[in-house]
Amino acid sequence: MYQAGLILEGGGMRGIYTAGVLDVFMEEGIEFSSIYGVSAGSCHAGSFIAKQPGRALRASINYLDDPDYCSMKSFLKTGDFFGVDLLYSQIPNVYEPFDYETFKKYQGKFYAVATDVDTGEARYLRVRDMDKQMWMIRASSSLPLISRTLVVKGHSYLDGGVADSIPIRRSIQDGNSKNVVILTRDASYRKEANSMMKLMKLRYPRSKAFLEKMADRHIRYNETLDFLAKEETAGRVFIIRPRTKIEVGRLEKDKEKLLTLYKAGLEDARSLMGKMKEYLL
């Protein structure tokens, strides 16, 4: 196990790229002492920690035609575009059984990053037992506007990407001097201001702090990209990301596009494996 942090960006269905990278890590037997997953990144981190190659891919593409997986029908029926029962119960417990026991044997620390809707701050939820704490993955992955706010023990949660899209600073703060960061956008990408702020204000009228984080998210995200660039130049961080512009949407349902992006993750990870291992030594 490498004494290093692994940071997994979200991005909805673009996270299939991360699934490809992590499958190669499993082929190589690579493990990290600390993992920080955001939204889709937290979902795929689970299969990685449970040592189940291919599972994240199957869970992402095998149910695209099921309206209970991701659809407007699901949203209108339940308030969640991504069906909660299918994603967090039926798939892990019936269709693509999750290896809960292997997950619990993980010797490192895994955090699912969520946003506290009341304070606007990031919450780094330590996941020790996926069977009992699946709600943490759901909290991290609950996209604003198209997901119900998840309330647990008096705290309201939504997508971790709102407060901390790429938790590199948190990993460094936790003592990780070396970090591998998997991004789901190419190097030319810069986030623009949220065009849905009017709807956000209508949907979350009492959540001032959360709305402020949504409004300036693009500024903080782009600042983090600049920080990563400096850290990469200084040799303190190793970044894996798509080499070309991504034509896959957050709610993408085109299976061929998703498979192509997954394969790009495989190829990029394999081509960078030698350099990454040198960095981690």
C-alpha angles and dihedrals in degrees: 000000000000115000093229142102124258114203118194118194120211127225106154112248090000084076087083085085089061090049089059093049092048092049088059090048088055091050088055094044092239119164133176129212093223130031127186115190125188120198107307087011090063091050094053092042088065094060089044094053091044088053096235109144114200094017095104090051093050093046090051102048110020095074102040092116093051109098089211090063102058125337146114086254089062091046094050092044100044109008091249123099088199107054110243098203095050096042101042103028117018098039097047095038104035119008103033103015112216117223098234094171095055089047091055090053092062108124096203134069124268122193126190107205116221135168120241103226093204097052102022089228128131117254117204102207113200109223112204103151115031093193092060098029104044086120088073091062090047091050091052091048101045102117115211117255094012099055134058115249108256113228118197124170092341095312122113117213139192137162113331091219091075094067102024117007095173110023097199093130091053090053091050090047088054090058103264106144091180124049137179113206123196112199127188097211130067123252094265094058122114123175118241129212114285110267092196099064094116090057091044091056091050093048098043105027095154097044101086097159092049092049091051090054090049092049096053098031092109091055094051092043094053091045088055090052089053090049091050091050091055092046091049092050089050090051094243098115135036117213129199116187140144112291095215136040112287118238094187119107127220089250096036117160100174103116095200093053090050093049090049091052092047090053089049087057090052093049096045093049093049093047092050098040096099094049092046093052090050089051093050095051 
